[in-house]
Amino acid sequence: MAGKYDVYVIQDGDEYYVRPGVVIVDGGPGGKVRVRNLTGLPIELEFPAAVAAAGRVPIAARAAAHVPLAPGADGLYEFAVDVTLREGVTKRALGHSWPKIIVDP
């Protein structure tokens, strides 16, 4: 059974992870990726322009966002999640390696 969100950002000790490490979302009209930040710190997502026109998307601590997919998004892409540890200091969250998104039209 699918959850409410496609992507979860979690903390384990001093490390931050994107789960699952490879995300599959439905593309097409109205497509979106649903992201839930389960950490106690703000995060910022960065998708390639081919995936999401929004580019960088901030999400507050313990909050969620629905990021609209770009029209015509289709394929496998890397994306980034940066956790803000304090002003001007971020740490990249990992997803097995760099997190990936597959947009399946």
Protein Blocks (a to p, Z undefined) as FASTA:
>chain_A
ZZfbfbdcddehjbccdddfbdcddedehiacddddfbfbdcdddddfklomnlpacdde
hiacdddddehiacjddddddddfbghiacdddehiacdddddZZ
